[in-house]
Amino acid sequence: MTSDRVLSSDAVAVVGASCRLPHAPDVGAFWGLLRGGRSAIGGVPAGRWDADVVLPDASEAHRAGLRFGGFLERVDGFDAGFFGVSPREAVAVDPQQRLFAELAWEALEDAGIVPESLRGSSTAVMVGAIAGDYAALAQRGGAVTQHSLPGLNRGVIANRVSYALGLQGPSLAVDSAQSSSLVSVHLAVESLRRGESTLALAGGVALNFAPESAEVAGRFGGLSPDGRCFTFDARANGYVRGEGGGVVVLKPLARAVEDGDTVYGVILGSAVNNDGATEGLTVPSAKAQAAVLRRACEDAGVDPAEVGYVELHGTGTPTGDPLEAEGVAAVYGSARPAGVPVVVGSAKTNVGHLEGAAGIVGLLKTVLSLRHREIPASLNYETPNPRIDPEGLNLRVQTVSGPWPQTAEGGRLLAGVSSFGVGGTNCHLVLSEAPATTEPVEADDDETVGGSELPVVPWAVSGRTAAALRAQAGRLRDERDADADVFDVGWSLASSRTHFEHRAVVLGPDHGAQLGALRDGDEVPGLVTGVVGDTGKLALVFPGQGSQWEGMARELLATSQVFRASIEACHEALAPHTDWSLLDTLTGGEGAADLERTDVIQPTLFAVMVSLARVWESLGVTPDAVVGHSQGEVAAAHVAGALSLEDAARIVALRSRTIMSLAGTGGMASIPLSQSAVRERIASYGDALGIAAVNGPGTTIVAGTPEAIAELVATAEAEGVRAKTVPVDFASHSPAVETIREQLLTELAGVEPRSCEIAFYSTVTGGVIDTGVMDAEYWYTNLRQPVLFESTLRTMAEEGFGTFVESSPHPVLTRALRETLPGTLVVDSLRRNEDVWPPLATSLAQLHVRGVTVDFNGLFTGRTPRRVTLPTYAFQRESYWPNLTTDFTSTASTAVPQMDDAAASSISPVSATGSSWREKLAATAEGERLDVAVELVRSRTAMVLGHLTADSVDIDRTFRELGMDSTLAVQLRQRLADATGLTLPDTVVYDHPNPTRLAQWLCDLALGTSSTSAVRGSAVSVVDADDPVVIVGMACHFPGGIDSPEALWRFVDEGTDAIGPFPTDRGWDLEGLYDPEPGIRGEDVCPSWRVPRPGRRVRRRVLRDQPP
C-alpha cells in the first residue's frame, strides 16, 4: 500500500530545504547538531532583555525561564541590495521578513532551482509566523515610517518573497499559534494537489528580541526554569524559547522524479483539526490529537503500524506531554505489535521551542533523518514522566542516535510529524523516505564532451556585487564537498545557480587555488572575471584564407560529437566536387591532400569554420548576424541559412578550383597602414596594384602583379613599415579575376540562395543584404571586388553590434576588429598549435562574464552529471536597525546613516528654482552633459533611498532593483523637479527604468529635445470558477452603528457618511500624528474638521502599486 501511495499523484516531494537555527546556520549544520546530540541553548545575548527588569514582580521560577534560550548570532543583518530593498526601507522591515527572504532563496538554491526561472509561475509561498517583536520596538521607539505598514505586517513575510521573485501563486502568512509553520506546509501540499500551484515554498520564522514578548511568555507560565525541554521526562517543567526559521521547497513527486530532483523525503498525507471545547482554551485534547494523526494516515493511505518514528510536538510541559503520549499511542503505538514500539523524539530538546516556526524545525529534522536513514537522539531524557508509561503505550524515546527501526522486508521508512497550537489547532504530516531512483549512467572513460575526454571544466561563480563574488569564491573553495567530482561541481554551478552581474569562470586545472585567487582579488591563469554590461548584438565572423594549420581539427574531431557530426556532413557535401578526402586531410589519413593548395585550403577552412559555428551554437551562442571576409562569406551564408550545405560546398570547392587557373599570375600583400595611406603609395603603379581589402584603420590588403607586389613590400620595409606578402600566387579581388568570370558563372549556375532570418552583412556592399540575391553573379563579385571589412564593421556597430566571435582555427581578424571598433567584445575560437579546449573555454568564459548568454551545459555531455550540494549565496549583510535608545540586537548596531539635503547639495548644488543647474548643463561641453545629469539623479536617488553616499547607487541597475517603491518614486520626482526647475510627469521614474536613462531624459528635456511616453498596466483576465462557492451567511460590524448586513446595505443605499472625529478613548497621540512638513506631492491630507485640532493636518502616505 505504501509504495503505491508514494507513486500517486497526491504525493509531494521535499526537494529543497534551508534553515537558520541556533548554532546551525544551514541544513548541514543542523544535521550535525542533531547527530552530535548537542544542545544549542544558552544565556540571553546582551541587548535582548533583562529577566529581572521584564518580570520584576514575578517569582524567580518565572524569571529563570527568561534567562535561557536558543538564539541566532545576529538578527539585525540583511543584504538589502540583493533583494532590491533600499536602506531607508530596510530599517522598517521586520527581520522576520528579511530572514524568510534569505531562507527562501537558499532553499531554492538547495533544490537546484534558478529563482529567475520561476518568475511569473504559479509558485506558492506559505509561512507560519506569530511574533511581532519588531513592531513593538519600532512603535515604542518612535521609528514608524512610510515603510512600516508593509514592513511590520506579518502577511508581507510571504508577499515580499513573491514580489522579489515574481511568483504568482498563493502567498500568505499563517497564524494558528505554535502550529503555524506546519499548517503552512499542509496548506502548500493542498495547493499543489489541487493544481493551484506548481511549486511551493513553505516554512516559518520566529525571532525573539522584544522585552514585551519575553514578558508575555514569562507571565504565561509555560517556560522551564531550567532552560531545557525535558520532553516526556519526569523533570518536564516547561519549554525553553528558541528562534530562527526554516523553509522547504515542495513539488509533486511525479514531477520531481521526472526532473531528476534530489528528494529529501515525501509527504504522503496531512491533516489539521482543532481541540474544540476542552477544559480550557490552552488545555490540549489527546482525543483531538489522535484524530488528526489518524486523519493524516488516512489521507496518506498508510497503515499506522508502518510508521516507525514520530517527531513530537514535545514541548516538555507537565500537562502537554502525557496528553500527546496518549494521542500517539492511540494511533501508532496500539497499531504496532507489542514490544515493537514506535520511536519518538523532539528537536525542541536541541534548539528550543521556536513557537510559530516550531513545526518546520520538526519537519526538517524528520526529512533529514529519512535521508540519512538515522534517527538522532532526543536530549534531556532520563526517567519517564510518571504519567507516561512508555512500555504500556508501546512508545520509545530515542535516547541515542541510531539507525531507523526495522521495517518489513521491502518496506519504506515512514514517519509522522506533529505540531500543536496553544489555541488547539493541531497539524500532523505523514512522510516516507525518497523513492529509489535510477543512478546516473557513467561514461566508459573519463569526463567527456560528446563522449570523449573533457580537459577543461569551467566553474561559473557570481555575485550581486564584487564583494559578494569574492565571498562566494571563498565559500565554494572552503565549503564544497572535497570529494565531489569537478565535472559534477561544474555542471551544478552552470545549471542550478543564478548568474549575477559580477562574474567569474574558473577553468582549472587547480580550481581550489584559482578560487582562492578570486577570493583574494588576484589575477591568475585559468581565471576569467568581468561585469555584465551592454554587449550589444552578437555576430559570428568568418575570415578568408590564412587561419589554417596542420592538425587544426584533430583534437575537436576526437572530443566533440557536435564538431565531428558537422565535419562529416561537410565531407559528404564536398565529396562530389573534390578528388580528395576532407576527413583524411584533417586527420592525416591516407587520402589526405596537400594543405598548401588553394583548392584544398579553402574547402577545408570552410568545413572547419562551419563546424566551429555549430560548436558555438551548442554552447548557447546564437548570432544575430554573420559577416564573412572573402571566401569566409560562403561559410557565413550557410550558417545564416542563406545556402544549403550542398550549395555552399559546391561554391567553395568550385570557386577555389577555378582560382587555381590564376596561379603564378599575381600576388597579395598586407600593409599596416590606412586605406588612404596605401592608396597614395600605389598610385604610381597604375593597374599593376590595387586595394583588395580594407580590414581596419591600420590594415590594408593590396593585390597585383608579382613584380609590383615585391617592389611595394621592399619599399615599405625600407621605410620601416612592416609589410608582408600573403602566401598566395594569384591576385584575388583585382582585375585579374575578370578573366575567369564566365567560367565561374557557368560553374556556379543553379545555386539556389534563399532569404534568411539571421542578418547577413556583406563585405561586398558594406551593409546588410537580402541573401536571396546571392546567386552565381554575387559570388563572382565576391571574388572580384575589394573586401570592405572595415566599413562593414562600422555599419554593424552603428546598428547595435558590440560582440564579435571569430569562428576560425586561428584568429586572423580579431586585431582588425579591435582596431576598428575599440571597446567592443571580440573573442576567438582556436589558436594555432595549441590544445583546442583551453582557448575555446576561455572565449566562452569571456562572453559569459560580460553578460552574453551562453550555455555551459553544452560542455557537460557524454555522461549523466550528478547535481552536488553547493554552498548557498554569500549574502553581504549590513546592520539595519531603528535608532532606539536601547540596542536590542545581538551585535552593536545603529540606524542606517542617510544622506541629507546638505550632503546631496554638496555633490550637485542647485538653486531653489533649478535655474543654476540648467545653466550649468547648457554651459557644459556636449560630451560631458550626461555626466552632469547623472550626478544629479544619482545624488537625489541616494538621498531618497537612504544611502550615505551617491557612490552607493549603481546607475545601471533599475530603480526597482535599487529598492525604489511608489512612495519613494514620488519623492524622487519632487526632488528632481525642485533641483531642475522642470515640470516632470508623476510617472517619470517608471518611464525611465534606471538612473542613467532618467538622466539622459532630463538632459534632453532641459535642452528642449525630449518627449514623454506613457506607461500602461496590462489587463488582468478573470476566469470563472468551475465549482462556484455560495455565501450562506454573513455578519459584520462597521462604523456608524452598522451591526448587520442589512444595516450596511441601508448605509450604502442611502449614501450615509460614517466618517467622524477620532474617538477620545483610543489613547492616540494626535500631536504625534501631525506632520510639520505639509505640501509634499504624493500625500493626501484629511480636512481639518475631521481632526479634533482645528487648523492641523494629518499626514497619510499614499501607497500605489503602479503609476496612476
N, C-alpha and C positions, 0 to 999 in steps of 0.2 A: 504493500500500500504506500509506503513512504517513497519508494523510488518513482512510482507513477506520479505522485504529487510533486516531487522535485522537478519533473519534466513538464508539469502542467503550465498552462498559460497564466495561472494566478501566482506562480512562484516569482519572488522578487529577489534579485541578487544584490548583495552589498559589494560594489566594485571599487569603491574608494573610501578612504577614511582619513580623518585628521583630528588632532586634539591639542589642547594646551591645558595641561593639568599640573597640579603641584608636583614639582620635581620631575615632570615629564612633559617637555615641550613638543613632543611629537608622538606618533603612534609607536614607533620603535622603542622610544624611551619608556613609554607607558608599559609596554610588554616586558621590558627589562625590569621595571619597578615591580610589576606583578610577579614575574617569575622568580625574582630575587627575594620575594617575601618582605619587601621594605615598606615602611610607613613614611608618608610624606607630611605627617602632621608635625607642627612646630608652634613656636610662640607667635604672637601677633606682631607683624613688622612695625617698625617705628613709623608714626604718622597716621596709622589707621584709627585706633581708638584706645582709650584707657578704660578698662573694665570698671575701675573704681569710680571714674567720672560718669560713665554711662549709666551705671546702676548703683548710685551712692546709697540708696536706701534698701537694697536687696541683700539677701543672705550671701555669705561667702560661697556657698554651693552654686548659687545662681551666677555670681560674678565669675567664679572659676571657669565656667563654661565659655566665657568670652576671652579667656586668656590663651586659647589654643585654636588652631585651625589649619586647614590646608590652603596655602596661599601661593599665588604666582609671584615671580620675582619682581615684575613691574606691570602696572596696569595703565600707565599714562602714555606709553609709547604707541606710535601709529605711523605707518607710511602713507601719509595723506595724499601726496602727489601720485602715488601708484594708483589710487582709486579715484583720482580726479576730484579731490576734496581740497578746498583752499585752506590755508592756515586759519583764517578767520572762522570758517565753518567748523574746522576740525575741533576747535576748543569747545564748541557747543554740542558735539556729537558724543553720545553716551559711549564709553569704552566698550560696552557690550556690543554695540553696532560695529565698532571698529574690529573687535576680536572676531566676531562672526564673519565679517567680510574676509578677513585673512584666512580663517579656517575653511571657508567655502572654496577659496582659491586653492589652498593646499590640498583639499580633498579631491578637487578635480584633477590637479596635477598627479596626485597619487593614483587616480583612476586612469591616467594616461589620456585624459581628455583635454584638448586645447580649448580653453574657455571661449575664445572668439568663435569657434565652430558652433557654439550653442546660441549665438545671437539670433533673436527672432524665433527661437524654438519654444515649444510648449514644455519648458523645464520648470518644475515646481520648486519652490523654496518654502520650507516649513521649519519654524524654530520655536522651541519652548523657552520662554523667558518670563520670570515673575518679579524680578528685582527692579527697583527704581532708585538705587543709591545715588547715581549721578544727578538725577533730577533734584533730589533732596539737597545735595550740596550746592548745585547751581542756584536754586531758588533761595536757599538760606544765605548764600554768599552774594546775592545780587548780580549773578552772572548770566541772567536771562537775556538773550539777544534775538535777532530776527531769525536765527537758525535754530533756536531752541525747540520750536514746535515739532519739526521733524527729527531734530537731533536727540530729543529726550523721549520720543514716542516709541514704546516697545514694538508696536506694529511695524515700524520702519526698519527694525533689525533685519527682517526678511526682505522688505521692499528695497532697501539700499543695495542688497546683493542683486536683486532682479534688475534694478536700474543700472548698476555698474556693469553688469554682464549682458544686458539686453535680453533678459529672459522673460518670456511672455506667458508662462504657465501660472497656476495659482501661487500666490505669495502671501503668507500670513504668519502671524505670531499666535502661539497657543498659550493660554494660561489656565491650566487645570491644577494649579498649585504644583506640588512636588512631582507629579506625574507628567508635567507638561512636555518635556522633550521626548519621552517615549510615545506619548499621544501624537506628537508631531510626526513621528515615524509611521505610526499607524495610519494617520491621515494621508501621508505621502504614498504609502502602499496602496491604499484605497484609490487614490487619484491615478496611479499607474494602472491599476486593474481596470478602472473604468475607461481608460484611454483618454482621460482628461489631460494627462501629461505623458511625455515620452521618457523623461528622466526626472529625477527628484534629488534635491539636496535637503536633508533633514537633520536636525540636531537640537542643541540647546546651549545657552550661555548663562553664567551666573557670576557676578563679581560683587565682592563684599568690602566696601570701604567707607560706608557712611555710619557714623555712630548711631544714627536714628534706626537703621535696620538692625544693627547689633543689639540695640535696646529692645526692639520688638522681639527678636529671637530669644534674648535673655529673659524677658519677662514672661514669655510663653511657657518657660519652664521645661523645655524638652532637651536642653543641652547637657552633655555629660560633664560633670565637674572634673573628671579625669582627662578630658580632652581626647577620648577614644570612643570608637564604636565597638562595643562588645557584643557583636551580633550572635544571638542565640546562646550567649554565655550567661552564667549566673551573675556576673558583675554588671550586666546590662543596666545602665543608668542614664541613657540618653545618647544623643548623637553629637558629633563634632562637625562644625561647618567646614565646607570646602568651597573652592571657586575654580573657575575655568570654563571650558566648553569643548564640544566635540561635534563633528559633522560626518555623516555618511552619505555616499553617493549611491543612489538606488536605480536599478534598471531592471526591466522584465528579464527573467533568467534566460529565456529562449534567445533574446537579442544579445545578451551578454555572452552566451556560448558562441553564437554566430559571429560576434565581433572579436572573439578571442580574448575577452577581458580576463584579468586576474580576479577571481571571486573569493572574497573573504569568507562568506557564508551566505545562506539562502534563507530568506524569510518566507516560511510556508504559510503562516496564518497569524492573525492578530485579532484582538478584541478589546473593547472598552466598555466599562459599566460604572455604576455608582453604588455606594453602600446603601443609599436610601436612608430611611429613618432608623438610626441606631440609638444607642443610649446617650449619645451626644454628637454634635456636629463633627468633632475631631476624633471620635472613637471609631476604630476600624471594625469591619464586619468580616469574620472568617468565612461566613457563608457566601457573601458577595464576592470575596476574593476567589474562593473556589469556583464560583460561577464564571468569572472572567477567564480563569485558567482553562476551564472545561470548554468554554465557547471558543477560545483561541485554538485548542486542539481540534475541535470540530471544523473550524474554518481551515485549518491546515490539513485536514484529512489524516490526522496522526492518532494512533493509539497511545494514550498517556503512558502505557507501560514501556514504550520505546524511548521515552525521554530520559536521558541519563544524568543530566545536570540542570539545575535551576539557579540562575543568578537572582538572588533575593532582592527585594526592596531593602530589607535588612538594616534598619536604622540603629538597632541596638537599644530599643526602648523597652522597659519592663512590660508594658501593655501590648505594644505592637508586635513584638517578636512571637509570643505564644500564639496570637491570632493568625499571624502569617504562617507559622509552622502548621497550624491546624488546617489552613486552607490548602497548603502544598500537599500535605499528607492525604487530604480527602480526594485529590485528583491524581497525583503522581505516586505518592507512597503506597496507597492502597491498591494501585493498579499493578504494582511490581511484585514479584514473588517475595515471600518473607525471607529476610536475610540478604536480599539484593536491593539495598536501599537506593533511593535517588540521592545524588550528591548535591549539596547546596553550598553557597558561599556568597560573599558580598564585597564588592570593590570599595564600599564605604569604609571598610577597615583599613584601606590603603591611603585613600585621598580625602576621606571625609564625605559628608553629605552635601552634594552640590545643589540641593534643593531643586529649583526648576530645571537644572541640567543633569540631575542625578540619573535619570533613565538612560540617557545617551552614554554615560560612563559605563553603566552595566551592559549595554548592548556592545560597546566597543570591547570590553573585557571578554564577552562571550564569543564574538566572532574571531577574536584573536586566539582564544582557546580552541575553537574549532579548527582554525587554520593550522595551528601548531600541534593539534591533537594532544593537548596537555592542559590540565586544569590547575591554575595557580592556587596557592594556599589562601584561605580566608583567615586573616590575622585575628589576634586577641581572643582566641577560643581555647579554653582550658576545661572548664566544667560546665555541663549543660545547664541552662536556665531550669530551675526546679519545676517550672510549669511546662517544660518541653521534654518529652520522653522520646529521644531520637530512635531508639530501638522499636518502641511501640508504634511510632509514626512511620517507621521504615524510611528514616532520613539519616544522612551522614554529612556532617560538616567537613569540608576539605581542609585539613589542617596542615598538609604539606603538599607542595607542588608535585604532581604526578600525572601519569597517563590517564586517558579517558576511560571510564568504566567499560567493562567488557560488553560487547554487543553481540547479538545473534550473528551467525556466520553470514557475511554479505550485507549485514545491516549498516545503515548510515548512523553517524553520530548526530544526535538530536539534543536540543537544549531549549529551555524556556527562560524568558527574561521578564521580570516584574517591576512595576513602578506604581506607587500608590500616592495619591494626593491627600493633603490634610482634610480636605472637604469631602473625601470619599470617592473621588474619581480614580478608578483602577484601570491599569492597562497591562496587557500581557502579550508577548510575542513568542511564537514557536519557530525555531530555526533548525536548519540542518547544515552539515558541512557542505562545501562546494562539491558539485558532481565531478567525477573523473573526466578528464579531457584528454584528447589525443596529444601526445608530446610533439613538439616541433620536429620536423624532419631535418636531420643533419645532412650537410653536404658530404660527398665522399672525401673531398680533400679539405684544404684549409678554407679560411674566409674567402668569399668569392664575389666577383662581379660577373653576373651572367654565367655562373658555373665554373669560373676559374679563380685563381688566386687574387685577392684584393690587397695590394701592397700599401694603400693609403686609406686610413679610416678616419673620416672627419668627425669631430665632436663640435657641434654648434652650441655656443653659450651666449646668453644675452642678459640685458638688464634694462630697466627703465632709464637708469642714469649710469654714468661712468663708474660711480662708486658701487652701484649695485652689480654691475658687470664684474668688477674686480672681486667683490664679495662672493658672487655666485661661483666664480672660478675657484676661489678658496674652498667653498663648501664642497664643490664637486671633487676637488683634489683630496680633501681630508675625510669626507663623509660617505663617499660612494663605496659600494661593496668591492673590496680589493680583489675578490675572486671573480668578479663579473667580467665576462668576455668583452674585449674592446669593441668588437663588432656589435654586440647587443647594446652596449652603452651608447655607441654612435647612433644606432637606429632609434633607440628610445629617445635620445635628445632630439633627433630630427623629427620624429613623428608625434611625440606626445608633450612637447613643450612650446610655449608661446615664444616667438622670436621678436624681442623688443627692439627699440631703436638703437641702443648701444650693443654692438655685436662683436663676436669673435668666433673664429673657427680654428680649432686645434687639430693639426694634421698628423701629429705623431712624428717619429715613432714613439718618443717618450712623452706620452700625454701628460703624465704627472708633473714632469719638470716644466713643460710648456704651460700648464695650468698655474703652476707656481709663479712663473714669469708674468703671466697675465694678472694674477693677483697682486703682484708687486709693481705692476706698471712697467715692466721691462719688455724690450723687443728682442725676440729670438727667432731663429729659423723655424719654419713649420707653424708659425702663429700669425694669423691674419686678423686684423682688427679694423673697425670702421664704424661710422654712424650713418644711419639711414638718412638719405637726402632725396632731393628731386633728381632722379637719374633719367628722366625723360623717357622717350620711346626707345626701343632696342632694335638694332639692325645686325644681321649677320653679314659679314664681309668676306668675299671670296676673291683672293688675289689671282693674278695670272701665273706665268711661269716663273720659277726661281725658288720655290719653297721646298722642292723635293730633296730627299736624301735617302741613301741606301738603308733599308730596314725600317723605313718610317712607319709602316703599318704592322710590322711583325708582332709586336707586343699586344697591340689592341686586337688583332685577329685572334690571339690566344686568350685574351682576358675579357673581351666584351662581346656578348652574343648580339647586341644591337649593331655594333660596328661590323661584325662578321656577316650578319644577315644582309646588311646593306651592300657590302663589298661583293658578296656572292651574287646579289641581284644585278649589280653593275657588271660583273663578269659575264653574266648571261646576256645582258643588253649589248655589250661591246663585242662579243664573240663574232657576230655576223660581219663586222666591219674591220676586224683585225686578224692578222696571221700569227698572233702571239697570245699568251695566256696572262690575264691580269693577275690571277691568284699566284701563278708561278713567279711572276715578276715581283710581286710584293713579298713572297716568302722565300725566294731564291730557289725555286723548283727547276725541274729540267726544262720546262717551256719558258723560262724567264727571258725577257727581251732586254736589250741594252737601254738602260735608263738615261743614256745620254742623247738618245734620238728624240727629236721633237714629236714625232708621231707616236712615241711611247710615253714621253713625259706628260704631255697634255691630257690624254685619256686617263692615265694613271692618277694624275693630280685631281682630275675631275672626280674620279671614284672616291679618292681619299677625302676630298673636301665635302662631297655629298654625305659620305658616311660619318664624318665628324659632325656634320649638322644633325644627323639622326641621333648621335650620341648626346649632343646638347639638348635636343628635344626630349630625349628620355630622362634628362636631368631637370626638366621643367622649364628650360629656357626656350621660349617661343618668340620668334621675331615678329615685330610689327612691320618690318621691311627687310629687303635684301638689297645688296649692292655688290656688283662684281667688277673686277678690273680686267679688261681684255677678255681672254678666254674664260676667266672666272665668272663672266656673265652667264655662261652655259649652265654651270653648277647652280648659280643663283636663280636662274629661271626655273630649273627643275625643282629646287627646294621650295620656291614660291608657289609652285603648282601651275606655272605657265606652260611647261613642256612635260610630256610624259617621259619616263626614263628611257624608253626606246628612242624617242626623237632626240633627247638630249645626248644620248650615247652616239647616235648617228652623227649629230652635228659636230661633237668634239673629235670624233675619230676621223671623219672626212675632212674637216677643217684643218686639222693638224697634218694629215697626209697630203693635202693639196699644197700647204705651205712648203712642204719639202721640195717642191719644184723650184722654189726660190733660193734654195741652198747655195751659198757661195756668192750671192749677188749683193749682199749688203751686211749691215751690222747695226748695233744699237749701243748707246752709252748712257750712263746715269750721271748727271751733272748736279752737284749740290748747290744749285743757285735757283733764284726765282725764274719764272717764265719770261719776264721782261728782260732780265739779265742774259738769259740764254739766247733769247731771240736776237739781241744785239750781237752776241758772239758768232752766231751762224749766218747773219745777214749776208756776209760776203761770199758764202758758199753757194748761194743760189738754190737750184733744185737738188743739189747733192746732199743737203741736210734739211731736216725738218723736225718740228716738235712732234713726238709720238705720244707723249703722255705728260700730264702735269699732275704729279702725285701730291704735292704740298707746296707751301710757300718757299721751301728750300730744296725741293727735289723735282727735277725735270728730266724726262727721258727724251733722247734725241735718236732718230733713225736716219740712215742714209747709206751712201756707198762705203765700202770697206776703207778706201783710202781717206775719205773725208772724216770718217769716224776716228781713225787712227791719228790723224793730224789734230783733230779737235781735242782729243784726250791728252795728247802730248803737250799741246799748247797750254791747256788748263793746268796740268801738273807742274809745268814750268813756272806758272804764276802762283803756285801754292794752292790751287783748287783741287780737291781730292776727287777728281773724276775717275770713273772706271767703266770698262766695257762690259756689256751684258753678254753672257756666254751663248750667243746665237750667231748664225752666219746669214741671216736674212733681215730685212727691214720691214717689220710689221708697222701698221699704222702710218704708211707712207705711200707715195705714188707708185712704188714698186708693186704694190698689191693689185693694182688695176689690171696687170697682165693676167691674173688668174680669176678675174671677175666671172667670166662666162662659165668657166669650169666649176667654180664654187656654186653658182646659181643652179647649174644643172645637177650637181651632186646633192644639193640640199632641197631640191624641188620636192614637194609633197609633205614637208614639215607642217604640222598642224598645231600652231600655238593656240592658246586659249587665255581668256581673261582670268585673273585670279584675285582672291581677297587680300593676300599679303601684298603690300605695296612693293613695286619694283622700281628702284631708282636707276635709271640708265646713265652710264658714264659715256654713252654716245651722245645723248642730248643734254645731259646735265640736270635732269629732273625726273620726276615720276612719269611713267608712261603706262598706257593700256597694253598689257602684254599680248593682247590679241593680234598686234601688228608685227610680232617677232617672227616673220617668215624668212625665207632664204635671203631676200634683199636686206633685211635688218642684219643678218649675220655676216653678210659681206661688208656692210657699213661698219659693223663692229670691228672687223679686221682692218679696214681701210682708214677710218677716221681716227684722230687723236683721242686718247683716253682722258676724259675731263673729270678726273677723280677729285681734284681739289674743289672745283666749283660745285660738283655734285654733293660733296660733303657739306659745303656751306649752305646749300639749299636744304639739305636734311636737317642741319642744325636750326635753321630758321623755322622749320616745320616741326620742331619739338623733339628731335632725336638727340639723346645725350649719352647713349650706351652703345658701344660697338664691340662685337665679338668676332675676331678673325678666325674663320673656320679653315685652317690650313695646317700642314705638318710643321711649318716653321713660320714665325711672324716676319712678314716682309712689308706689311703696310701699317703696322702699329705706330712706327715713328712718324710717318706722314700724317696719320690720324691725329696724333698728339700735337704735332706742329700746327696743323690746320685748325684744330678745334681744342685748344688748351682748356683744361678743366673738365673735359668730358671723360667718361669712364671707358677705358679701352683695355681689353684683355685678349690674350691669345689662347691657342689650344695646345699645341705641342711645341717642343723645342728640338732642334737638330741634335742628334746623337745623345739624347737624354732619355731616361725612363719616361714613359708617357704619362703615368698617373700623377706624379707629383705636380707637374705644371698644369695639368688639366684640373686637378682638385684645387690647386691654388687659385686658378682663374674662377672656378665655381665659387670658392670662398670669397674672392674679391667682389663678385657680383652680389653675393648674399649679404655681406656686411654693409654694402651701400644701399640695400633695400630692393634689389631686383629679385623678383620671385623665382626661386629655384626649388628643385625637389631632390633633396639629398637621398630620398628613398630609392632613387634610381641607381644608387651605388650599392644598396644593400639587397642584392638579389642573389639567386643561386642557392639559398637555403632559407628556411623559415626562421626569422630572428625571434628572439625572446625579449619581451619587454622586462627590463630590470628596474628595481626600485632606485630612484634618483633622489638626491636632496631637493627639497622644495625651494621655492623662491626665497632669496635672501632679502627680505624686506628691510628697507632703510628707515628704521623707526626714529622719530623725534618725539619729544615730550610735548603734549598738548593738554593743558590743564588750566582751569579758570584761576584768575588772580584772587585767591581767597586768603583770608587772614591766617588760616591754618592749612598746612600741607597734608593732604590725605593720601598722597601717592607713596609707593614703596621706595622711590628714589627722589632725590632733590629735584624739584620741578617748579617752573614758574609759568606764568601766562606767556603766550607767544608774543614776542615783540612785534610791533607793527609800525609801518611807515606812516608818519603823519603828513599833514599838508605841507608843513615847512620843509620836511625832508624831500618830499616829492618836488616841491618848487625849486629846491636847490639843484635838483637834477635837470629839470626842464622848466625854467622860470617863465611865467606868463603874466600878463596883466589881467585885471578883473574883466576886461572886455574881450580879451584874446587877440587884440589888435597887434600887440608886440610879437606874438607867435606867428601870425600871418605875415607880418613884415619880415621877421627872421627867415621864414620859409621862402618868401619871394626873393630875398637877398642872397640866399644860399645857391651855390653852383648846382646846376641841374642834376648832376650825378650824385649829389650828396643830400638832396631834399628828402629822399625816402628815409635816410638815417635820422633826420630831424623829426619826422613824423613818428618813426618807430620809437625814438627816445621818449616822446610824449606819451604814446599809447602804452609803452612798457611801464613807465613810472606810474601812470594812473591805474593801470591794471594791478601792479604790485600793491598799491595803496588800498585798492578796493578788496583785493583778496587777502590782505593781511600779511604780506611779506615785508621783511625788514629792508631789503634792498631790491632795486629793479632787476639786478642780475639774476635773481631767483626765478624770473619769468622767462620761460622758453618761448620765444616769439613765434616759433613754427609749430607749436602744439596748439590744438584747437582750444577755444575758450572753454568748452565743455570738459576737456581733459585737464585744463588748468584748475577746474573747480568753480567755474562761473555759473551761478544759477540765475534764475529770473530776477530776483531782487538785487543781486549784485550787478547784473547787466544793466538794470535801470540806473543804479548809482554810477557805473562807469560811463554810461551815456551822458549823464548830467555833468560829471566832472570834465569830460571831453568837450561838451558844449560850452561850459564855463571857460575852459582853458583856450579854446579856439575862437569863441565868439560866433560859431557856426550854428545854424539850426539843423539839428540832427534828428532823423526819424526815431521813433521809440524802439524800432526793431533793428537798429544799426548793428548791435553786437551779434545778432542772429544772422544778419545778412552777409556778414564778413567773418568767416569762421575762425581766424586766428589773428593775433596782433599784427603780423606783417601785412596781411590782406587788408585789415582795417586801416592801418597806417597809410597804405597806398591809396585807399579810397579817400581818406581825409586829405591827403596831399592833393589828389586830383580835384576834390571838391573846393578846397581853398584856392586853387588856381583856376577854377571855373571849367574843369574838364570832366566832371563826374556826373553819373546818372545813377539813380537808386533803383533797386529792384525789390519786389515784394516777395515774401516767403509765405507760402500757404501750407497748412497742415493737410494731411491725407485723410480721406474719408474712412470711416470705420463701418464695416458691414456687420449686420446683425443677423444671426441665423436662428430660425425658430427652433425651439426645443422639441425633441421627438416625443417626450413624455411630460406635458406641462404639469407644474405643481400648483395646486389651488390653495387659496387662503381661506381657512375655515373659521378663523377667529382673530380678533385684534384687540389691543388695549394700548392706551397712551396717556401721558401726562405732559403738557406743554404750558408755556407761559400764558397768562391771561385767564387762568382757571380752567383751561381745557383738560378734561378728565376722561374723555371718551372719544371714539372715532366720530360719533355724531356731532359732538361739540366742535371738534376740529373742522368738520365739513361746514358747520354754520359759520365759523370764523372766516374760512376761505371764501365761502359763497357770498358773505356779506361784506367782504373786504375789510374786516376788522384789523386794526393795528395793535398788536400786543406788546410793542416796544415801550419801555418806560425807564425811569431813573434807576440807577444802581440801588439794590437793596442796602439798607443800612446795617443789616445783621450778618453780613458776609465776612467782615474783617478785612476788606480790601484796602490797600494803601493807595487811595486815589491820587494823592500827591505824587507818589512814585510812578504812577501810570502816565503822568503828564510829561510830554516831550517838549523840552525847551528849544528844539530845532525844527520849527514848522517850515513848510514851504518846500520840502524835498519832493521832487517829482516821483511818482510811482507809489505814493502813500495816500490812503484815504483818511479823512478825519471825520469824527462824529460831530454833528451840530452841538453847540454848547448847551442847548436846553436839555439834552439827554444826560448831561453830567451835572451832578449837584455842586458844581463850582462855576458860576457864571463867567463867561469870557475865556474859559480854558478849553483846550482841545486835547483829545486823547488820540494818541498815535496808533494806527492799525496798519501793520505791514500787509501788502497785497502780494500773495504768492501766486505766480502764474505757471502753468505747465508749459505754455508756449506763448510766443509773442501774440499780442492782441491783434 
